[in-house]
Amino acid sequence: MRLSTKGRYAVTAMMDLAIHDRKGPVTLADISNCQDISLSYLEQLFAKLRKNGLVKGVRGPGGGYRLAKPRSDISIAQIICAVDEKVDATMCSGEENCQKGERCLTHELWMGLSKRIYDFLDSISLEDFLSRPAIQEIIERQDGRRVPARSDGNTMAWADE
C-alpha cells in the first residue's frame, strides 16, 4: 500500500489549518508558505475537503478557510478519503478480481491489513495528533519562522522570514 502525496499533503494542510484555525480563517497561501506545498495543489485539495464537509471557506477581507467541525471530530482517515485516496493494500482495489477476474489466494490477508490501517487512521483525530509532544515541538519551530507580514486591523497575514 502506498499513500500518495495527495493524501499526505491533505493531512499536512489540515493539521496546519487545525493549528491556526482558532486565530481566525487561514489562507491557502499561508499554508503553502509554511508547509511548502504548491498553492494550486492546495486549491484542488481544499475543493475536495470543502465538498466533503471538512472545511468551510470565509470570503472577504481576512478570509480563508476554517475547519467545518471541531478538531476532535475530524479523523485522519476522513481527510484521506475526502481527497479520493484509498486505504487499500489489495491489488484489486477490493474488487475481488485480483487473479484472472477472481479473488486471489491472499485477498483476505490484504483486505484485513487495509481494514486495520483504516481503523488506525480513523482512530486518530486532528486533536489527538496535535496533542502529541513531538508534534508540539514542530509547531513551535514552524511558528517561530512565521513573522507578521501585514496587519489590516482585524487580521494578521503571515509569511516566512
C-alpha positions in Angstrom: 0.0 0.0 0.0 1.2 3.4 -0.9 -0.2 6.7 0.2 0.3 9.3 -2.5 1.3 13.0 -2.0 -2.4 13.9 -2.3 -3.2 12.2 0.9 -0.1 13.2 2.7 -0.5 16.9 1.7 -4.2 16.9 2.6 -3.3 15.7 6.1 -0.5 18.1 6.5 -2.6 21.1 5.3 -5.5 20.1 7.6 -3.0 19.9 10.5 -1.8 23.4 9.7 -5.3 24.6 9.5 -6.2 23.0 12.8 -3.3 24.6 14.5 -4.1 28.1 13.3 -7.9 27.9 12.9 -8.6 29.3 16.4 -7.0 32.6 15.4 -9.4 33.0 12.5 -9.5 32.0 8.9 -6.3 30.7 7.4 -5.3 31.4 3.8 -4.0 28.7 1.5 -1.1 31.0 0.8 -0.1 30.8 4.5 -0.4 27.0 4.5 1.6 26.9 1.2 4.4 29.0 2.6 4.7 27.2 5.9 4.3 23.6 4.6 6.0 24.0 1.2 3.0 22.8 -0.7 2.1 24.3 -4.1 -0.8 26.8 -3.8 -2.5 25.4 -6.9 -2.3 21.9 -5.4 -3.8 23.1 -2.2 -6.7 24.7 -4.1 -7.5 21.4 -5.6 -7.3 19.6 -2.3 -9.4 22.2 -0.4 -12.1 22.0 -3.1 -12.5 18.3 -2.2 -12.2 18.9 1.5 -14.9 21.6 1.3 -17.1 19.3 -0.8 -16.8 16.6 1.9 -17.7 19.0 4.8 -14.3 19.1 6.5 -13.5 22.8 5.8 -15.5 25.9 5.0 -14.4 29.0 3.1 -14.7 32.5 4.5 -14.9 35.2 1.9 -13.8 38.8 2.0 -11.0 40.7 3.8 -9.4 38.4 6.3 -11.0 35.4 4.6 -9.5 32.0 4.2 -10.5 28.6 5.4 -11.7 27.2 8.7 -12.5 23.8 10.0 -16.1 22.8 9.4 -16.2 20.7 12.6 -14.2 20.6 15.8 -10.7 19.2 15.6 -11.7 16.2 17.7 -14.4 15.2 15.1 -12.1 15.0 12.1 -10.1 11.8 11.7 -7.0 11.3 9.6 -8.9 8.6 7.6 -11.7 11.1 6.8 -9.2 13.6 5.4 -7.5 10.9 3.3 -10.8 9.6 2.0 -12.1 13.1 1.3 -9.3 13.7 -1.3 -10.2 10.4 -3.1 -7.3 8.4 -1.6 -8.0 4.8 -0.6 -6.5 2.9 2.3 -6.2 -0.3 0.4 -3.4 -2.9 0.3 -5.1 -5.2 -2.2 -4.0 -5.3 -5.8 -7.6 -5.2 -7.0 -8.9 -2.2 -5.0 -11.2 -4.5 -3.1 -13.0 -5.7 -6.2 -12.0 -9.3 -5.7 -10.9 -9.7 -9.3 -7.2 -9.9 -8.5 -6.4 -13.2 -10.3 -7.9 -13.5 -13.7 -11.1 -11.9 -12.6 -11.5 -13.8 -9.4 -10.4 -13.5 -5.8 -6.7 -14.4 -5.3 -5.3 -16.6 -2.6 -4.1 -13.8 -0.4 -7.1 -11.4 -0.9 -8.4 -11.8 2.7 -4.9 -11.1 4.1 -4.6 -7.7 2.2 -8.3 -6.8 3.0 -7.6 -7.4 6.7 -4.5 -5.2 6.5 -6.4 -2.5 4.7 -9.1 -2.6 7.4 -6.5 -2.3 10.2 -4.8 0.6 8.6 -8.1 2.4 8.0 -9.2 1.7 11.6 -5.9 3.0 12.9 -6.1 6.2 10.9 -9.8 6.6 11.8 -9.0 6.4 15.5 -6.7 9.5 15.3 -8.4 12.8 15.3 -6.6 16.1 14.4 -6.9 17.0 18.1 -5.3 13.7 19.2 -2.4 14.1 16.8 -1.9 17.8 17.7 -1.6 17.0 21.4 1.5 14.8 20.9 4.6 16.3 22.4 6.7 15.7 19.3 4.1 17.5 17.2 4.0 20.4 19.6 7.8 20.8 19.1 7.4 21.0 15.4 4.5 23.5 15.7 6.7 25.8 17.9 9.6 25.5 15.4 7.3 26.3 12.4 5.5 29.2 14.2 8.9 30.6 15.2 9.7 31.0 11.5 6.5 32.9 10.8 6.6 36.6 11.1 3.8 39.2 10.6 3.7 40.3 7.0 1.0 42.9 7.4 -1.9 43.9 9.6 -5.2 45.3 8.5 -6.6 45.9 11.9 -8.7 42.7 12.1 -6.5 40.1 10.7 -2.8 39.3 10.5 -1.2 37.7 7.5 1.9 35.6 7.9 4.9 34.9 5.7 8.1 33.1 6.0 11.1 35.2 7.0 
